[in-house]
Amino acid sequence: VSHLLSLKSKFALSKEFSKDNIEKIFTDYLTLSQIGFGKVMPGLRISITGKTQGPSMFSIMELLGLKEVIHRIDQSLEETDVLSLKTCFDHTMIPDMNYLILRLGLRNKNKNCLV
């Protein structure tokens, strides 16, 4: 989820949303974050296309355009409640956990879960 949010903000700042520029933003992000392609691309692909495989993501993104790409990333984050892993538990069993969850803004709107 954090990778999608970071990439979304980098894409939004892009002056030119072309295949080559999208790929450069993506590879620069991987290099800067010191992470591999396989840690980020599957989540990006699923959020944009809903599929795990397909043609070049950078070409697809260029064809869709920046506005639609941002919309699809936002939609995928909403659909997953902005969760990549969620831990649900009975927070009333842990003293002051309710306060901590609220204070840090970690409560999922719909459930007693940490995000």
C-alpha positions in Angstrom: 0.0 0.0 0.0 2.8 2.4 0.8 4.4 1.8 -2.6 1.1 2.6 -4.3 0.7 5.8 -2.4 4.3 6.9 -3.1 4.0 6.0 -6.8 0.7 7.8 -7.1 2.1 11.0 -5.7 5.1 10.7 -8.1 2.9 10.1 -11.0 0.7 13.0 -10.1 3.7 15.4 -10.1 4.7 14.2 -13.6 4.6 16.8 -16.3 4.6 14.2 -19.1 2.7 11.0 -18.6 4.3 9.0 -21.4 5.3 5.3 -21.3 9.0 6.2 -21.1 8.5 8.8 -18.3 6.2 6.5 -16.3 8.9 3.7 -16.6 11.6 6.2 -15.4 9.5 7.3 -12.5 8.9 3.6 -11.5 12.5 2.5 -11.9 13.8 5.6 -10.1 11.4 4.8 -7.2 12.7 1.3 -7.0 16.3 2.5 -7.0 15.6 5.1 -4.4 13.6 2.7 -2.2 16.2 -0.1 -2.7 13.5 -2.6 -3.6 13.0 -5.0 -6.4 10.6 -4.9 -9.3 8.6 -7.9 -7.9 7.8 -6.1 -4.7 6.0 -3.3 -6.4 4.8 -4.2 -9.9 2.3 -6.9 -8.9 0.4 -4.5 -6.7 0.5 -1.7 -9.2 -0.7 -4.0 -12.0 -3.6 -5.3 -10.0 -4.6 -1.9 -8.9 -4.6 -0.6 -12.5 -5.9 -3.6 -14.5 -7.2 -6.0 -11.9 -5.0 -8.7 -13.5 -1.7 -10.3 -12.4 -0.3 -10.5 -16.0 -0.6 -8.6 -19.2 1.0 -6.2 -21.7 3.5 -3.6 -20.6 2.1 -1.7 -17.6 3.7 1.5 -18.7 2.0 1.3 -22.1 -1.3 0.6 -20.4 -0.9 3.5 -18.0 0.0 5.9 -20.9 -3.2 4.8 -22.8 -5.4 5.2 -19.7 -3.9 8.6 -18.9 -2.9 10.2 -15.6 -6.4 11.0 -14.3 -7.6 7.4 -14.8 -4.5 5.8 -13.4 -4.8 8.0 -10.2 -8.5 7.1 -10.0 -7.8 3.4 -10.3 -5.1 3.5 -7.7 -7.4 5.4 -5.3 -10.2 3.0 -6.0 -8.1 0.0 -5.3 -6.9 1.5 -2.1 -10.5 2.2 -1.0 -11.6 -1.3 -2.0 -8.9 -2.8 0.2 -9.6 -0.3 3.0 -6.1 0.9 2.5 -4.8 -2.4 3.9 -2.1 -4.7 2.6 -2.1 -6.7 5.8 -4.7 -6.1 8.5 -4.7 -7.2 12.1 -8.1 -7.5 13.6 -8.5 -8.1 17.3 -10.6 -7.3 20.3 -8.9 -4.0 21.3 -10.9 -3.8 24.5 -8.8 -6.5 26.0 -5.6 -4.4 25.9 -5.6 -1.4 28.3 -5.3 2.0 26.6 -5.2 0.3 23.1 -8.4 2.1 22.1 -6.8 5.5 22.9 -3.6 4.6 21.0 -5.5 3.4 18.0 -7.6 6.6 17.9 -4.6 8.9 18.7 -2.5 7.4 15.9 -5.4 7.3 13.4 -5.0 3.6 12.9 -8.6 2.5 13.2 -10.2 1.2 10.0 -13.5 3.1 9.5 -15.6 0.0 9.3 -14.0 -2.4 11.7 -12.0 -2.7 14.8 -8.8 -3.3 12.9 -5.4 -1.8 12.7 -4.3 -0.6 9.3 
